[in-house]
Amino acid sequence: MISIAYQFGHPFDGRVILRRLGTADSEECSLFFDSKGALNFEVPLPIHQDGSYRVTLDWIYEGRLFFHQSDIRVKSGQLLSD
């Protein structure tokens, strides 16, 4: 399984959106995660096809909305960039 590691300055409790790029139907998957207090957090991504993807995280901490986005490429089941 492909995963991306993140390091937060506070616990993470929010949503991860995975969207496949460059396809006519722009497949999208939403996952909800809770770091359970940990600051280092690894997000497993349900990617089964090669291609480019956008990973978006959004969460609320102390009443403020946070957002992080990155694009990744997957080939032969391996993460090429993040």
ABEGO torsion letter per residue (X at the ends): XBBBBBBBABBBBBBBBBBBBGBAAGBBBBBBBBAGGBABBBBBBBBABBEBBBBBBBBBBGGBBBBBBBBBBBBGGBBABX
